[in-house]
Amino acid sequence: MNLIATRLAKQAALATSAMAIALLALFSGSSAHANEAKAAFKADAAKGGQLAASCQACHTADGSRGSPANPILQGQHPEYLVKQLAEFKSGKRKNAIMAGMAAALSEEDMKHIAAFYANKKAKPGFAKSKETVALGEQIWRGGIADKHVPACAGCHSPNGAGIPAQYPRIGGQHGDYTAAQLTAFSLGQRANSAQMMTIAAKMNDREMKAVADYAAGLR
């Protein structure tokens, strides 16, 4: 009886060990496959250029200095562009034209388009108003202390280059466009950044226009 019990125990142990090895191989294989699939995707700027053909009417052929009413996309952080396209598509950021443009785009399409614009070198802009440049510089570098408005440079960097994946490049952007976005944030018309809504709500029209115009000349 003891011999039989010993043999059965050995068989059970072998079966358990074999099952454990099989499960380990299964999960290891699945993890490796998932990692390979994730690493396999790489945004294609050339494909993005093809997809962006329909964007030219508003953003020019390479996303450079078109109408002041539309943003310059040239040199913008790709992560930021993807985020904005996704939020236009979901409705989190409201814009009838952009909602229609983004509706048919997949996440991969958005990444290709973002790579196309991000790979372009941003062209320098300039401030237009000599009367408000000092105020704009003060807000950009030091904020507005009595209104608890933080310095723009803290998030968007001293030269307006922004921080990839977090804050957009604003240096060189059309002053009119930046001012319009600040106004939209302040009124709650643009609601895809709680931080910017809070900050802009504390600023008056002159302050918003001054800092937007100053940022346009950063490089």
C-alpha positions in Angstrom: 0.0 0.0 0.0 2.8 2.4 0.9 4.5 1.7 -2.5 1.3 2.4 -4.4 0.7 5.6 -2.4 4.2 6.8 -3.1 3.9 6.2 -6.8 0.6 8.1 -6.9 2.1 11.0 -5.0 5.0 11.1 -7.5 2.6 11.1 -10.5 0.5 13.9 -9.0 3.6 16.0 -8.3 4.9 15.5 -11.9 1.4 16.4 -13.3 1.3 19.6 -11.2 4.8 20.5 -12.2 4.0 20.0 -15.9 0.9 22.1 -15.6 2.8 24.9 -13.9 5.4 24.9 -16.7 2.7 25.0 -19.3 1.0 27.9 -17.7 4.2 29.8 -17.3 5.0 29.3 -21.0 1.5 30.4 -22.0 1.6 33.6 -19.9 5.2 34.4 -20.9 4.3 33.9 -24.6 1.3 36.1 -24.3 3.2 38.9 -22.5 6.0 38.7 -25.1 3.5 38.8 -28.0 1.7 41.8 -26.4 5.0 43.6 -25.9 6.1 42.9 -29.5 2.7 44.2 -30.8 3.0 47.3 -28.7 6.6 48.0 -29.9 5.8 47.2 -33.5 3.7 50.4 -34.0 5.7 53.5 -35.1 4.1 56.7 -36.3 4.8 57.3 -40.0 5.2 61.0 -40.8 5.0 60.3 -44.5 1.6 58.6 -44.1 0.6 61.4 -41.8 1.3 63.9 -44.6 -1.1 62.0 -46.8 -3.8 61.9 -44.2 -3.3 65.6 -43.5 -4.0 66.6 -47.0 -7.5 67.5 -46.0 -6.1 69.8 -43.2 -4.4 72.1 -45.7 -7.3 74.5 -46.2 -7.0 75.7 -42.6 -3.5 74.8 -41.5 -1.6 75.2 -44.8 0.4 72.3 -46.5 2.9 72.0 -43.6 1.0 73.4 -40.6 2.9 76.7 -40.7 1.8 80.3 -40.5 -1.6 80.4 -42.1 -4.7 82.3 -40.9 -4.3 83.8 -37.4 -7.7 82.3 -36.6 -6.2 78.8 -36.9 -3.4 77.3 -34.9 0.1 76.7 -36.2 0.7 73.0 -35.9 4.3 73.0 -37.2 6.7 71.8 -34.5 3.9 71.0 -32.0 4.4 68.1 -29.6 2.9 64.9 -31.1 1.4 63.8 -27.9 -0.5 67.1 -27.5 -1.8 66.9 -31.1 -3.0 63.3 -30.6 -4.8 64.4 -27.4 -6.5 67.3 -29.1 -7.7 65.2 -32.0 -9.0 62.5 -29.7 -10.9 65.1 -27.7 -12.4 66.7 -30.8 -13.6 63.2 -31.8 -15.0 62.4 -28.3 -16.6 65.8 -28.0 -14.6 66.8 -24.9 -13.2 69.7 -26.9 -16.0 71.5 -28.9 -15.4 72.5 -32.5 -17.9 71.6 -35.2 -15.3 71.6 -38.0 -12.7 69.6 -36.1 -15.2 67.2 -34.8 -16.1 66.3 -38.3 -12.5 66.0 -39.4 -11.5 63.8 -36.4 -14.6 61.6 -36.6 -13.2 59.2 -39.2 -9.6 59.1 -37.8 -8.4 56.0 -35.9 -5.9 56.4 -33.0 -3.1 55.3 -35.4 -4.2 57.9 -38.0 -4.0 60.6 -35.3 -0.5 59.5 -34.4 0.6 59.5 -38.0 -0.8 63.0 -38.5 0.8 64.3 -35.3 4.2 62.9 -36.4 3.9 64.7 -39.7 3.4 68.1 -38.1 5.8 67.5 -35.2 8.6 66.7 -37.6 8.4 70.2 -39.1 10.6 72.9 -37.7 8.5 75.7 -36.2 9.0 79.1 -37.8 9.5 82.1 -35.6 6.8 84.6 -35.0 6.7 88.1 -33.5 4.7 90.2 -31.1 2.6 93.0 -32.7 1.8 95.3 -29.8 4.6 97.4 -28.3 2.2 98.9 -25.8 1.5 95.6 -24.0 4.7 93.7 -24.5 5.9 94.6 -20.9 2.7 93.4 -19.4 2.8 90.2 -21.5 6.4 89.5 -20.4 5.5 90.1 -16.8 2.6 87.6 -16.9 4.6 85.1 -18.8 7.6 85.2 -16.4 6.0 86.1 -13.1 2.3 85.6 -13.4 -0.2 87.9 -11.7 0.4 87.6 -7.9 -2.7 89.4 -6.6 -4.9 87.2 -8.8 -3.0 84.0 -8.0 -2.3 83.5 -11.7 0.9 81.5 -12.1 3.7 82.3 -14.5 3.1 80.8 -18.0 6.7 79.9 -18.2 6.3 77.4 -15.4 4.4 75.0 -17.6 5.1 76.3 -21.1 8.9 76.9 -20.5 10.7 80.3 -20.6 10.9 80.2 -24.5 7.4 78.9 -25.0 8.6 75.4 -26.2 6.3 73.7 -23.7 6.8 70.2 -22.2 6.3 67.1 -24.4 3.2 65.1 -23.4 2.1 67.7 -20.9 2.0 71.2 -22.2 1.9 72.6 -25.8 4.4 74.8 -27.6 3.0 78.3 -27.5 6.1 80.3 -28.5 5.6 81.6 -32.0 1.9 80.7 -32.0 -0.5 83.2 -33.6 -1.3 85.7 -30.8 -4.9 86.0 -32.0 -5.4 82.3 -31.7 -3.8 82.0 -28.3 -5.9 85.0 -27.0 -9.1 83.3 -28.4 -8.3 80.1 -26.6 -7.7 81.9 -23.3 -11.1 83.6 -23.8 -12.7 80.3 -24.5 -11.2 78.8 -21.4 -12.3 81.7 -19.3 -15.9 81.5 -20.5 -16.0 77.7 -20.2 -16.4 77.3 -23.9 -13.3 75.2 -24.1 -13.4 72.7 -21.2 -10.7 70.2 -21.9 -8.3 71.6 -19.4 -9.5 72.3 -15.9 -6.1 74.0 -15.1 -6.4 76.5 -18.0 -10.0 77.2 -17.2 -9.2 78.2 -13.7 -6.2 80.3 -14.7 -7.9 82.1 -17.6 -11.0 82.9 -15.5 -8.9 85.1 -13.3 -7.6 87.2 -16.2 -9.1 90.2 -17.9 -9.2 90.7 -21.7 -6.2 93.0 -21.7 -4.1 90.6 -19.8 -5.0 87.7 -22.0 -4.2 89.6 -25.2 -1.0 90.9 -23.8 0.4 87.5 -22.8 -0.8 85.9 -26.0 0.9 88.6 -28.1 4.1 88.3 -26.1 4.1 84.5 -26.5 3.9 85.0 -30.3 7.3 86.5 -30.3 9.0 83.8 -28.2 11.6 81.6 -29.9 
